[in-house]
Amino acid sequence: MTWAQRLKRVFGIEIETSEQCGVAVKVIASIEGPLVIQKIPSHLNTKNYEVVELLPPQSRAPPQISLF
């Protein structure tokens, strides 16, 4: 399973097709290093961006079964 398929399965994020025109998207690069990710906004001289730590979805209790 590719990482794009995993994103779609786990988070419902569709990145294999373009939302604007519907054609297949080709990933040509992926930036994964935290230090590099933090340098991008400062390189752009933009103070409006904040580096946000991605957190997994919060877990929840199982559904309650009504006792009829």
PQR file with spaces between the fields and no chain letter, atoms N, CA, C, O and H, PARSE charges and radii, in Angstrom:
ATOM       1  N    MET     1       0.843   -1.174    0.000 -0.4000 1.5000
ATOM       2  CA   MET     1       0.000    0.000    0.000 -0.0000 2.0000
ATOM       3  C    MET     1       0.892    1.243    0.000  0.5500 1.7000
ATOM       4  O    MET     1       1.808    1.346    0.816 -0.5500 1.4000
ATOM       5  N    THR     2       0.636    2.170   -0.893 -0.4000 1.5000
ATOM       6  CA   THR     2       1.441    3.385   -0.954 -0.0000 2.0000
ATOM       7  C    THR     2       1.029    4.334    0.168  0.5500 1.7000
ATOM       8  O    THR     2      -0.025    4.163    0.780 -0.5500 1.4000
ATOM       9  H    THR     2      -0.108    2.086   -1.556  0.4000 1.0000
ATOM      10  N    TRP     3       1.868    5.334    0.432 -0.4000 1.5000
ATOM      11  CA   TRP     3       1.537    6.284    1.495 -0.0000 2.0000
ATOM      12  C    TRP     3       0.323    7.110    1.112  0.5500 1.7000
ATOM      13  O    TRP     3      -0.434    7.530    1.987 -0.5500 1.4000
ATOM      14  H    TRP     3       2.724    5.473   -0.065  0.4000 1.0000
ATOM      15  N    ALA     4       0.117    7.354   -0.186 -0.4000 1.5000
ATOM      16  CA   ALA     4      -1.063    8.095   -0.630 -0.0000 2.0000
ATOM      17  C    ALA     4      -2.333    7.291   -0.354  0.5500 1.7000
ATOM      18  O    ALA     4      -3.352    7.851    0.050 -0.5500 1.4000
ATOM      19  H    ALA     4       0.732    7.012   -0.897  0.4000 1.0000
ATOM      20  N    GLN     5      -2.269    5.990   -0.571 -0.4000 1.5000
ATOM      21  CA   GLN     5      -3.416    5.130   -0.282 -0.0000 2.0000
ATOM      22  C    GLN     5      -3.678    5.070    1.218  0.5500 1.7000
ATOM      23  O    GLN     5      -4.830    5.007    1.647 -0.5500 1.4000
ATOM      24  H    GLN     5      -1.441    5.535   -0.899  0.4000 1.0000
ATOM      25  N    ARG     6      -2.622    5.090    2.010 -0.4000 1.5000
ATOM      26  CA   ARG     6      -2.798    5.077    3.467 -0.0000 2.0000
ATOM      27  C    ARG     6      -3.437    6.373    3.960  0.5500 1.7000
ATOM      28  O    ARG     6      -4.305    6.342    4.832 -0.5500 1.4000
ATOM      29  H    ARG     6      -1.686    5.141    1.661  0.4000 1.0000
ATOM      30  N    LEU     7      -3.011    7.514    3.408 -0.4000 1.5000
ATOM      31  CA   LEU     7      -3.632    8.782    3.786 -0.0000 2.0000
ATOM      32  C    LEU     7      -5.127    8.770    3.480  0.5500 1.7000
ATOM      33  O    LEU     7      -5.941    9.247    4.271 -0.5500 1.4000
ATOM      34  H    LEU     7      -2.306    7.539    2.700  0.4000 1.0000
ATOM      35  N    LYS     8      -5.469    8.222    2.330 -0.4000 1.5000
ATOM      36  CA   LYS     8      -6.877    8.148    1.943 -0.0000 2.0000
ATOM      37  C    LYS     8      -7.645    7.224    2.885  0.5500 1.7000
ATOM      38  O    LYS     8      -8.756    7.548    3.304 -0.5500 1.4000
ATOM      39  H    LYS     8      -4.808    7.834    1.688  0.4000 1.0000
ATOM      40  N    ARG     9      -7.066    6.095    3.213 -0.4000 1.5000
ATOM      41  CA   ARG     9      -7.739    5.108    4.053 -0.0000 2.0000
ATOM      42  C    ARG     9      -7.899    5.584    5.498  0.5500 1.7000
ATOM      43  O    ARG     9      -8.968    5.431    6.088 -0.5500 1.4000
ATOM      44  H    ARG     9      -6.163    5.833    2.873  0.4000 1.0000
ATOM      45  N    VAL    10      -6.844    6.158    6.062 -0.4000 1.5000
ATOM      46  CA   VAL    10      -6.868    6.530    7.475 -0.0000 2.0000
ATOM      47  C    VAL    10      -7.530    7.885    7.708  0.5500 1.7000
ATOM      48  O    VAL    10      -8.349    8.025    8.615 -0.5500 1.4000
ATOM      49  H    VAL    10      -5.975    6.283    5.582  0.4000 1.0000
ATOM      50  N    PHE    11      -7.181    8.884    6.896 -0.4000 1.5000
ATOM      51  CA   PHE    11      -7.650   10.243    7.153 -0.0000 2.0000
ATOM      52  C    PHE    11      -8.687   10.740    6.143  0.5500 1.7000
ATOM      53  O    PHE    11      -9.234   11.830    6.310 -0.5500 1.4000
ATOM      54  H    PHE    11      -6.515    8.770    6.159  0.4000 1.0000
ATOM      55  N    GLY    12      -8.960    9.959    5.104 -0.4000 1.5000
ATOM      56  CA   GLY    12      -9.917   10.387    4.094 -0.0000 2.0000
ATOM      57  C    GLY    12      -9.379   11.486    3.194  0.5500 1.7000
ATOM      58  O    GLY    12     -10.147   12.259    2.623 -0.5500 1.4000
ATOM      59  H    GLY    12      -8.515    9.074    4.968  0.4000 1.0000
ATOM      60  N    ILE    13      -8.044   11.557    3.065 -0.4000 1.5000
ATOM      61  CA   ILE    13      -7.410   12.580    2.231 -0.0000 2.0000
ATOM      62  C    ILE    13      -7.138   11.975    0.858  0.5500 1.7000
ATOM      63  O    ILE    13      -6.399   10.998    0.739 -0.5500 1.4000
ATOM      64  H    ILE    13      -7.420   10.929    3.530  0.4000 1.0000
ATOM      65  N    GLU    14      -7.732   12.553   -0.166 -0.4000 1.5000
ATOM      66  CA   GLU    14      -7.540   12.065   -1.532 -0.0000 2.0000
ATOM      67  C    GLU    14      -6.475   12.915   -2.209  0.5500 1.7000
ATOM      68  O    GLU    14      -6.708   14.085   -2.511 -0.5500 1.4000
ATOM      69  H    GLU    14      -8.332   13.347   -0.069  0.4000 1.0000
ATOM      70  N    ILE    15      -5.301   12.323   -2.447 -0.4000 1.5000
ATOM      71  CA   ILE    15      -4.239   13.087   -3.104 -0.0000 2.0000
ATOM      72  C    ILE    15      -3.790   12.437   -4.407  0.5500 1.7000
ATOM      73  O    ILE    15      -2.836   12.897   -5.034 -0.5500 1.4000
ATOM      74  H    ILE    15      -5.112   11.373   -2.201  0.4000 1.0000
ATOM      75  N    GLU    16      -4.470   11.374   -4.815 -0.4000 1.5000
ATOM      76  CA   GLU    16      -4.072   10.707   -6.049 -0.0000 2.0000
ATOM      77  C    GLU    16      -4.686   11.351   -7.279  0.5500 1.7000
ATOM      78  O    GLU    16      -4.202   11.148   -8.393 -0.5500 1.4000
ATOM      79  H    GLU    16      -5.245   11.001   -4.305  0.4000 1.0000
ATOM      80  N    THR    17      -5.756   12.132   -7.089 -0.4000 1.5000
ATOM      81  CA   THR    17      -6.372   12.844   -8.203 -0.0000 2.0000
ATOM      82  C    THR    17      -6.559   14.310   -7.820  0.5500 1.7000
ATOM      83  O    THR    17      -6.774   14.642   -6.654 -0.5500 1.4000
ATOM      84  H    THR    17      -6.149   12.297   -6.184  0.4000 1.0000
ATOM      85  N    SER    18      -6.473   15.166   -8.817 -0.4000 1.5000
ATOM      86  CA   SER    18      -6.615   16.601   -8.591 -0.0000 2.0000
ATOM      87  C    SER    18      -8.073   16.940   -8.302  0.5500 1.7000
ATOM      88  O    SER    18      -8.973   16.473   -8.999 -0.5500 1.4000
ATOM      89  H    SER    18      -6.299   14.896   -9.763  0.4000 1.0000
ATOM      90  N    GLU    19      -8.306   17.764   -7.259 -0.4000 1.5000
ATOM      91  CA   GLU    19      -9.662   18.204   -6.950 -0.0000 2.0000
ATOM      92  C    GLU    19     -10.175   19.181   -8.005  0.5500 1.7000
ATOM      93  O    GLU    19     -11.380   19.267   -8.236 -0.5500 1.4000
ATOM      94  H    GLU    19      -7.575   18.143   -6.693  0.4000 1.0000
ATOM      95  N    GLN    20      -9.268   19.913   -8.643 -0.4000 1.5000
ATOM      96  CA   GLN    20      -9.672   20.937   -9.597 -0.0000 2.0000
ATOM      97  C    GLN    20     -10.057   20.360  -10.953  0.5500 1.7000
ATOM      98  O    GLN    20     -11.058   20.769  -11.541 -0.5500 1.4000
ATOM      99  H    GLN    20      -8.288   19.842   -8.455  0.4000 1.0000
ATOM     100  N    CYS    21      -9.263   19.406  -11.456 -0.4000 1.5000
ATOM     101  CA   CYS    21      -9.538   18.911  -12.809 -0.0000 2.0000
ATOM     102  C    CYS    21      -9.777   17.403  -12.876  0.5500 1.7000
ATOM     103  O    CYS    21     -10.179   16.896  -13.923 -0.5500 1.4000
ATOM     104  H    CYS    21      -8.449   19.074  -10.978  0.4000 1.0000
ATOM     105  N    GLY    22      -9.542   16.685  -11.791 -0.4000 1.5000
ATOM     106  CA   GLY    22      -9.852   15.263  -11.752 -0.0000 2.0000
ATOM     107  C    GLY    22      -8.837   14.331  -12.395  0.5500 1.7000
ATOM     108  O    GLY    22      -9.103   13.135  -12.511 -0.5500 1.4000
ATOM     109  H    GLY    22      -9.215   17.097  -10.941  0.4000 1.0000
ATOM     110  N    VAL    23      -7.690   14.833  -12.815 -0.4000 1.5000
ATOM     111  CA   VAL    23      -6.678   13.968  -13.432 -0.0000 2.0000
ATOM     112  C    VAL    23      -5.729   13.420  -12.359  0.5500 1.7000
ATOM     113  O    VAL    23      -5.660   13.948  -11.249 -0.5500 1.4000
ATOM     114  H    VAL    23      -7.474   15.804  -12.721  0.4000 1.0000
ATOM     115  N    ALA    24      -5.012   12.369  -12.703 -0.4000 1.5000
ATOM     116  CA   ALA    24      -4.075   11.744  -11.770 -0.0000 2.0000
ATOM     117  C    ALA    24      -2.933   12.703  -11.438  0.5500 1.7000
ATOM     118  O    ALA    24      -2.410   13.391  -12.315 -0.5500 1.4000
ATOM     119  H    ALA    24      -5.069   11.940  -13.605  0.4000 1.0000
ATOM     120  N    VAL    25      -2.561   12.738  -10.171 -0.4000 1.5000
ATOM     121  CA   VAL    25      -1.487   13.603   -9.691 -0.0000 2.0000
ATOM     122  C    VAL    25      -0.213   12.771   -9.567  0.5500 1.7000
ATOM     123  O    VAL    25      -0.248   11.636   -9.093 -0.5500 1.4000
ATOM     124  H    VAL    25      -2.986   12.179   -9.459  0.4000 1.0000
ATOM     125  N    LYS    26       0.901   13.340   -9.992 -0.4000 1.5000
ATOM     126  CA   LYS    26       2.185   12.666   -9.877 -0.0000 2.0000
ATOM     127  C    LYS    26       3.020   13.390   -8.823  0.5500 1.7000
ATOM     128  O    LYS    26       3.316   14.577   -8.964 -0.5500 1.4000
ATOM     129  H    LYS    26       0.929   14.262  -10.377  0.4000 1.0000
ATOM     130  N    VAL    27       3.388   12.682   -7.787 -0.4000 1.5000
ATOM     131  CA   VAL    27       4.216   13.262   -6.730 -0.0000 2.0000
ATOM     132  C    VAL    27       5.657   13.263   -7.219  0.5500 1.7000
ATOM     133  O    VAL    27       6.199   12.220   -7.586 -0.5500 1.4000
ATOM     134  H    VAL    27       3.147   11.718   -7.673  0.4000 1.0000
ATOM     135  N    ILE    28       6.273   14.441   -7.221 -0.4000 1.5000
ATOM     136  CA   ILE    28       7.655   14.523   -7.691 -0.0000 2.0000
ATOM     137  C    ILE    28       8.639   14.732   -6.546  0.5500 1.7000
ATOM     138  O    ILE    28       9.846   14.576   -6.730 -0.5500 1.4000
ATOM     139  H    ILE    28       5.833   15.288   -6.923  0.4000 1.0000
ATOM     140  N    ALA    29       8.128   15.088   -5.352 -0.4000 1.5000
ATOM     141  CA   ALA    29       8.999   15.272   -4.195 -0.0000 2.0000
ATOM     142  C    ALA    29       8.171   15.170   -2.921  0.5500 1.7000
ATOM     143  O    ALA    29       6.967   15.429   -2.913 -0.5500 1.4000
ATOM     144  H    ALA    29       7.148   15.216   -5.203  0.4000 1.0000
ATOM     145  N    SER    30       8.843   14.790   -1.862 -0.4000 1.5000
ATOM     146  CA   SER    30       8.202   14.704   -0.559 -0.0000 2.0000
ATOM     147  C    SER    30       9.186   15.205    0.490  0.5500 1.7000
ATOM     148  O    SER    30      10.288   14.674    0.623 -0.5500 1.4000
ATOM     149  H    SER    30       9.820   14.580   -1.869  0.4000 1.0000
ATOM     150  N    ILE    31       8.783   16.222    1.230 -0.4000 1.5000
ATOM     151  CA   ILE    31       9.640   16.787    2.268 -0.0000 2.0000
ATOM     152  C    ILE    31       9.200   16.185    3.587  0.5500 1.7000
ATOM     153  O    ILE    31       8.060   16.374    4.011 -0.5500 1.4000
ATOM     154  H    ILE    31       7.887   16.654    1.122  0.4000 1.0000
ATOM     155  N    GLU    32      10.099   15.458    4.240 -0.4000 1.5000
ATOM     156  CA   GLU    32       9.732   14.747    5.455 -0.0000 2.0000
ATOM     157  C    GLU    32      10.567   15.131    6.668  0.5500 1.7000
ATOM     158  O    GLU    32      10.167   14.853    7.798 -0.5500 1.4000
ATOM     159  H    GLU    32      11.025   15.305    3.895  0.4000 1.0000
ATOM     160  N    GLY    33      11.696   15.752    6.464 -0.4000 1.5000
ATOM     161  CA   GLY    33      12.568   16.101    7.579 -0.0000 2.0000
ATOM     162  C    GLY    33      12.031   17.285    8.376  0.5500 1.7000
ATOM     163  O    GLY    33      11.776   18.342    7.799 -0.5500 1.4000
ATOM     164  H    GLY    33      12.021   15.979    5.546  0.4000 1.0000
ATOM     165  N    PRO    34      11.851   17.136    9.691 -0.5600 1.5000
ATOM     166  CA   PRO    34      11.309   18.228   10.511  0.2800 2.0000
ATOM     167  C    PRO    34      12.115   19.524   10.418  0.5500 1.7000
ATOM     168  O    PRO    34      11.534   20.609   10.390 -0.5500 1.4000
ATOM     169  N    LEU    35      13.429   19.426   10.371 -0.4000 1.5000
ATOM     170  CA   LEU    35      14.251   20.640   10.283 -0.0000 2.0000
ATOM     171  C    LEU    35      14.046   21.359    8.958  0.5500 1.7000
ATOM     172  O    LEU    35      14.001   22.589    8.914 -0.5500 1.4000
ATOM     173  H    LEU    35      13.901   18.544   10.393  0.4000 1.0000
ATOM     174  N    VAL    36      13.924   20.606    7.894 -0.4000 1.5000
ATOM     175  CA   VAL    36      13.686   21.209    6.579 -0.0000 2.0000
ATOM     176  C    VAL    36      12.309   21.857    6.546  0.5500 1.7000
ATOM     177  O    VAL    36      12.149   22.961    6.024 -0.5500 1.4000
ATOM     178  H    VAL    36      13.960   19.607    7.930  0.4000 1.0000
ATOM     179  N    ILE    37      11.318   21.173    7.103 -0.4000 1.5000
ATOM     180  CA   ILE    37       9.953   21.701    7.128 -0.0000 2.0000
ATOM     181  C    ILE    37       9.912   23.017    7.904  0.5500 1.7000
ATOM     182  O    ILE    37       9.204   23.943    7.509 -0.5500 1.4000
ATOM     183  H    ILE    37      11.448   20.276    7.527  0.4000 1.0000
ATOM     184  N    GLN    38      10.657   23.110    8.995 -0.4000 1.5000
ATOM     185  CA   GLN    38      10.685   24.340    9.781 -0.0000 2.0000
ATOM     186  C    GLN    38      11.399   25.477    9.058  0.5500 1.7000
ATOM     187  O    GLN    38      11.084   26.645    9.286 -0.5500 1.4000
ATOM     188  H    GLN    38      11.233   22.358    9.316  0.4000 1.0000
ATOM     189  N    LYS    39      12.350   25.155    8.194 -0.4000 1.5000
ATOM     190  CA   LYS    39      13.102   26.183    7.483 -0.0000 2.0000
ATOM     191  C    LYS    39      12.318   26.815    6.341  0.5500 1.7000
ATOM     192  O    LYS    39      12.616   27.941    5.944 -0.5500 1.4000
ATOM     193  H    LYS    39      12.606   24.207    8.008  0.4000 1.0000
ATOM     194  N    ILE    40      11.332   26.122    5.808 -0.4000 1.5000
ATOM     195  CA   ILE    40      10.616   26.627    4.627 -0.0000 2.0000
ATOM     196  C    ILE    40       9.949   27.973    4.904  0.5500 1.7000
ATOM     197  O    ILE    40      10.183   28.909    4.141 -0.5500 1.4000
ATOM     198  H    ILE    40      11.089   25.207    6.130  0.4000 1.0000
ATOM     199  N    PRO    41       9.122   28.129    5.961 -0.5600 1.5000
ATOM     200  CA   PRO    41       8.502   29.445    6.188  0.2800 2.0000
ATOM     201  C    PRO    41       9.528   30.554    6.432  0.5500 1.7000
ATOM     202  O    PRO    41       9.336   31.677    5.966 -0.5500 1.4000
ATOM     203  N    SER    42      10.613   30.258    7.156 -0.4000 1.5000
ATOM     204  CA   SER    42      11.609   31.303    7.409 -0.0000 2.0000
ATOM     205  C    SER    42      12.338   31.671    6.121  0.5500 1.7000
ATOM     206  O    SER    42      12.721   32.825    5.930 -0.5500 1.4000
ATOM     207  H    SER    42      10.769   29.346    7.534  0.4000 1.0000
ATOM     208  N    HIS    43      12.529   30.704    5.250 -0.4000 1.5000
ATOM     209  CA   HIS    43      13.171   30.992    3.969 -0.0000 2.0000
ATOM     210  C    HIS    43      12.293   31.904    3.114  0.5500 1.7000
ATOM     211  O    HIS    43      12.798   32.733    2.357 -0.5500 1.4000
ATOM     212  H    HIS    43      12.218   29.766    5.405  0.4000 1.0000
ATOM     213  N    LEU    44      10.992   31.747    3.240 -0.4000 1.5000
ATOM     214  CA   LEU    44      10.064   32.574    2.472 -0.0000 2.0000
ATOM     215  C    LEU    44       9.859   33.951    3.104  0.5500 1.7000
ATOM     216  O    LEU    44       9.095   34.771    2.595 -0.5500 1.4000
ATOM     217  H    LEU    44      10.581   31.073    3.854  0.4000 1.0000
ATOM     218  N    ASN    45      10.556   34.193    4.230 -0.4000 1.5000
ATOM     219  CA   ASN    45      10.421   35.455    4.962 -0.0000 2.0000
ATOM     220  C    ASN    45       8.960   35.738    5.309  0.5500 1.7000
ATOM     221  O    ASN    45       8.485   36.868    5.193 -0.5500 1.4000
ATOM     222  H    ASN    45      11.176   33.527    4.644  0.4000 1.0000
ATOM     223  N    THR    46       8.273   34.709    5.729 -0.4000 1.5000
ATOM     224  CA   THR    46       6.860   34.824    6.064 -0.0000 2.0000
ATOM     225  C    THR    46       6.682   34.533    7.540  0.5500 1.7000
ATOM     226  O    THR    46       7.072   33.468    8.019 -0.5500 1.4000
ATOM     227  H    THR    46       8.659   33.791    5.823  0.4000 1.0000
ATOM     228  N    LYS    47       6.108   35.453    8.247 -0.4000 1.5000
ATOM     229  CA   LYS    47       5.888   35.290    9.672 -0.0000 2.0000
ATOM     230  C    LYS    47       4.492   34.744    9.967  0.5500 1.7000
ATOM     231  O    LYS    47       4.189   34.441   11.121 -0.5500 1.4000
ATOM     232  H    LYS    47       5.791   36.318    7.858  0.4000 1.0000
ATOM     233  N    ASN    48       3.639   34.610    8.956 -0.4000 1.5000
ATOM     234  CA   ASN    48       2.260   34.188    9.163 -0.0000 2.0000
ATOM     235  C    ASN    48       2.125   32.686    9.352  0.5500 1.7000
ATOM     236  O    ASN    48       1.090   32.219    9.829 -0.5500 1.4000
ATOM     237  H    ASN    48       3.886   34.856    8.019  0.4000 1.0000
ATOM     238  N    TYR    49       3.133   31.930    8.992 -0.4000 1.5000
ATOM     239  CA   TYR    49       3.046   30.480    9.094 -0.0000 2.0000
ATOM     240  C    TYR    49       3.562   30.012   10.446  0.5500 1.7000
ATOM     241  O    TYR    49       4.531   30.556   10.976 -0.5500 1.4000
ATOM     242  H    TYR    49       3.973   32.310    8.604  0.4000 1.0000
ATOM     243  N    GLU    50       2.916   29.017   10.985 -0.4000 1.5000
ATOM     244  CA   GLU    50       3.382   28.388   12.217 -0.0000 2.0000
ATOM     245  C    GLU    50       3.626   26.918   11.923  0.5500 1.7000
ATOM     246  O    GLU    50       2.861   26.294   11.188 -0.5500 1.4000
ATOM     247  H    GLU    50       2.129   28.575   10.554  0.4000 1.0000
ATOM     248  N    VAL    51       4.673   26.372   12.485 -0.4000 1.5000
ATOM     249  CA   VAL    51       4.933   24.951   12.346 -0.0000 2.0000
ATOM     250  C    VAL    51       4.002   24.232   13.314  0.5500 1.7000
ATOM     251  O    VAL    51       4.082   24.416   14.529 -0.5500 1.4000
ATOM     252  H    VAL    51       5.294   26.879   13.082  0.4000 1.0000
ATOM     253  N    VAL    52       3.132   23.423   12.764 -0.4000 1.5000
ATOM     254  CA   VAL    52       2.138   22.731   13.568 -0.0000 2.0000
ATOM     255  C    VAL    52       2.518   21.262   13.654  0.5500 1.7000
ATOM     256  O    VAL    52       2.811   20.622   12.644 -0.5500 1.4000
ATOM     257  H    VAL    52       3.066   23.274   11.777  0.4000 1.0000
ATOM     258  N    GLU    53       2.509   20.746   14.848 -0.4000 1.5000
ATOM     259  CA   GLU    53       2.821   19.332   15.032 -0.0000 2.0000
ATOM     260  C    GLU    53       1.582   18.517   14.692  0.5500 1.7000
ATOM     261  O    GLU    53       0.504   18.758   15.235 -0.5500 1.4000
ATOM     262  H    GLU    53       2.270   21.266   15.669  0.4000 1.0000
ATOM     263  N    LEU    54       1.740   17.551   13.793 -0.4000 1.5000
ATOM     264  CA   LEU    54       0.610   16.714   13.411 -0.0000 2.0000
ATOM     265  C    LEU    54       0.335   15.689   14.501  0.5500 1.7000
ATOM     266  O    LEU    54       1.229   14.953   14.917 -0.5500 1.4000
ATOM     267  H    LEU    54       2.616   17.355   13.352  0.4000 1.0000
ATOM     268  N    LEU    55      -0.886   15.650   14.947 -0.4000 1.5000
ATOM     269  CA   LEU    55      -1.281   14.725   15.988 -0.0000 2.0000
ATOM     270  C    LEU    55      -2.251   13.697   15.427  0.5500 1.7000
ATOM     271  O    LEU    55      -3.049   14.019   14.546 -0.5500 1.4000
ATOM     272  H    LEU    55      -1.613   16.248   14.608  0.4000 1.0000
ATOM     273  N    PRO    56      -2.196   12.471   15.921 -0.5600 1.5000
ATOM     274  CA   PRO    56      -3.162   11.477   15.458  0.2800 2.0000
ATOM     275  C    PRO    56      -4.558   11.841   15.956  0.5500 1.7000
ATOM     276  O    PRO    56      -4.690   12.572   16.937 -0.5500 1.4000
ATOM     277  N    PRO    57      -5.600   11.342   15.296 -0.5600 1.5000
ATOM     278  CA   PRO    57      -6.954   11.637   15.769  0.2800 2.0000
ATOM     279  C    PRO    57      -7.141   11.118   17.194  0.5500 1.7000
ATOM     280  O    PRO    57      -6.598   10.077   17.563 -0.5500 1.4000
ATOM     281  N    GLN    58      -7.908   11.853   17.980 -0.4000 1.5000
ATOM     282  CA   GLN    58      -8.134   11.441   19.356 -0.0000 2.0000
ATOM     283  C    GLN    58      -8.983   10.177   19.381  0.5500 1.7000
ATOM     284  O    GLN    58      -9.935   10.033   18.613 -0.5500 1.4000
ATOM     285  H    GLN    58      -8.348   12.699   17.679  0.4000 1.0000
ATOM     286  N    SER    59      -8.623    9.271   20.273 -0.4000 1.5000
ATOM     287  CA   SER    59      -9.392    8.039   20.379 -0.0000 2.0000
ATOM     288  C    SER    59     -10.672    8.307   21.155  0.5500 1.7000
ATOM     289  O    SER    59     -10.776    9.282   21.900 -0.5500 1.4000
ATOM     290  H    SER    59      -7.850    9.388   20.897  0.4000 1.0000
ATOM     291  N    ARG    60     -11.624    7.440   20.971 -0.4000 1.5000
ATOM     292  CA   ARG    60     -12.881    7.591   21.679 -0.0000 2.0000
ATOM     293  C    ARG    60     -13.319    6.233   22.199  0.5500 1.7000
ATOM     294  O    ARG    60     -12.818    5.195   21.765 -0.5500 1.4000
ATOM     295  H    ARG    60     -11.540    6.648   20.366  0.4000 1.0000
ATOM     296  N    ALA    61     -14.244    6.252   23.116 -0.4000 1.5000
ATOM     297  CA   ALA    61     -14.754    5.014   23.693 -0.0000 2.0000
ATOM     298  C    ALA    61     -15.616    4.277   22.664  0.5500 1.7000
ATOM     299  O    ALA    61     -16.161    4.902   21.755 -0.5500 1.4000
ATOM     300  H    ALA    61     -14.651    7.094   23.468  0.4000 1.0000
ATOM     301  N    PRO    62     -15.744    2.959   22.801 -0.5600 1.5000
ATOM     302  CA   PRO    62     -16.610    2.231   21.874  0.2800 2.0000
ATOM     303  C    PRO    62     -18.061    2.662   22.047  0.5500 1.7000
ATOM     304  O    PRO    62     -18.433    3.145   23.116 -0.5500 1.4000
ATOM     305  N    PRO    63     -18.890    2.499   21.015 -0.5600 1.5000
ATOM     306  CA   PRO    63     -20.286    2.895   21.136  0.2800 2.0000
ATOM     307  C    PRO    63     -20.993    2.110   22.233  0.5500 1.7000
ATOM     308  O    PRO    63     -20.711    0.932   22.452 -0.5500 1.4000
ATOM     309  N    GLN    64     -21.909    2.774   22.915 -0.4000 1.5000
ATOM     310  CA   GLN    64     -22.645    2.115   23.979 -0.0000 2.0000
ATOM     311  C    GLN    64     -23.806    1.329   23.381  0.5500 1.7000
ATOM     312  O    GLN    64     -24.505    1.812   22.489 -0.5500 1.4000
ATOM     313  H    GLN    64     -22.139    3.731   22.738  0.4000 1.0000
ATOM     314  N    ILE    65     -23.995    0.146   23.869 -0.4000 1.5000
ATOM     315  CA   ILE    65     -25.094   -0.698   23.420 -0.0000 2.0000
ATOM     316  C    ILE    65     -26.268   -0.459   24.353  0.5500 1.7000
ATOM     317  O    ILE    65     -26.139   -0.604   25.569 -0.5500 1.4000
ATOM     318  H    ILE    65     -23.428   -0.246   24.593  0.4000 1.0000
ATOM     319  N    SER    66     -27.412   -0.095   23.790 -0.4000 1.5000
ATOM     320  CA   SER    66     -28.570    0.161   24.654 -0.0000 2.0000
ATOM     321  C    SER    66     -29.041   -1.153   25.256  0.5500 1.7000
ATOM     322  O    SER    66     -29.029   -2.192   24.596 -0.5500 1.4000
ATOM     323  H    SER    66     -27.517    0.023   22.803  0.4000 1.0000
ATOM     324  N    LEU    67     -29.446   -1.096   26.486 -0.4000 1.5000
ATOM     325  CA   LEU    67     -29.878   -2.278   27.225 -0.0000 2.0000
ATOM     326  C    LEU    67     -31.394   -2.320   27.296  0.5500 1.7000
ATOM     327  O    LEU    67     -31.977   -1.939   28.311 -0.5500 1.4000
ATOM     328  H    LEU    67     -29.455   -0.252   27.022  0.4000 1.0000
ATOM     329  N    PHE    68     -32.020   -2.763   26.264 -0.4000 1.5000
ATOM     330  CA   PHE    68     -33.484   -2.861   26.237 -0.0000 2.0000
ATOM     331  C    PHE    68     -33.927   -4.228   26.611  0.5500 1.7000
ATOM     332  O    PHE    68     -35.127   -4.501   26.644 -0.5500 1.4000
ATOM     333  H    PHE    68     -31.546   -3.073   25.439  0.4000 1.0000
